[in-house]
Structures are given as structure tokens and as C-alpha cells.
């Protein structure tokens, strides 16, 4: 049930970064063939396969985390690097949120047509959940997550430079906050509540 939603969520998220970067003047991702819907191009052997499987079996499915191969963006090639960085970063989470809404439409169509096949209903619900998680998590304002790049783009230069220095250690900080439950409590739950409220509004149009 989760396979197709996960493939779409990762593939479109990464391709969106590359597409928007190209739109604003950086062709790096395009030249490397990363603006594509081929999921194999976006798979990171460790982050997409080994880590999620290891965590799944180690925690009996209670905690799963992974990541795709980041799309390379040369921010210096953007026409207005500080401003355009924001749009490039937002492209991925925005794509996930749109996908969550589309899966909600699929769930609504299944409901009004009376198709109660558990597999398809489960896939639509998985599509909503997976994409809302990716949307909320990636917006957390700490580099190298997309939200961190948005924050760097919004801050004045001196503060932006200070935040950008965190990036080499950002992954480990984020993982520590995830394990400690901090991101879930102060960020994921509030944002997910908003996301599901919007999804519920769409479903009410069908039910």
C-alpha cells in the first residue's frame, strides 16, 4: 500500500527542486539527469534502502526514517541566489502537500463511487499520510532540510550566514531531535493537524 505513494512522494519532491532551480537559472540538476520521474535516479542506497529497513526491523516498525539522494543545486548560479533559494527549497514540500491533496481526492472519489476495496482505500490513506509527513518534516527550519534553506533565504545576511554554518552538523542535530521526540512534539503534530484539517475539508466535498 505504501510503495507507490512513497515512490511518488520522493521522486516528485526531488524533481521539483531541480525543475525550479532550472527555472531560476541553475541547470546543474538538469545536466545530471535529476529532473526526472524515474525513481531510480533519486534513490540513495543508504538513506532510501538500508536505513529505513534497518530502523523498521530494529524498532519493530515503530520508527522509520529515510531520505532520497539530494538534488544538486548550485545556488550561486541562480539569478538572485538569496531569494530564489527560497523557491527552490519550497518546491519539494509544496509538491508533497499537493500530492496529499490529490490522494485525498482519490479517497473521496472511491467513497462516492462505492468502491470499498481495502487495498486502494489503504493506498489513498497512505498517500495522504506519507506526503503530509514529508511536507511537515522537510519544512523544519534547520539546514540541510528545506525549511532551513528557506530560513537562510529569509534572514538578513549576517544571521543567514550564522545559520548556514550549522548545515554540516544539521543532519545529526535533526536526528537527535527526532529521537528525543522534540520535532514530533513542537513541529510535526501542529503542522500535521493543519494538514489533515485541510484534507478533511476536501473530503467533505465528496462525503
Secondary structure, 3 states (H helix, E strand, C coil): CHHHHHHHHHHHHHHHHHHHHHHCCCCHHHHCCCCCCCHHHHCCHHHHHHHHHHHHHHCCCCCCCCCCCCCCCCHHHCCCHHHHHHHHHHHHHHHHHHHHHHHHHHHHHHHHCCCCCHHHHHHHHHHHHHHHHHHHHHCCCCCCCHHHHHHHHHCCHHHHHHHHCCHHHHHHHHHHHHHCCHHHHHHHHHHHHHHHHHHHHHHHCCC
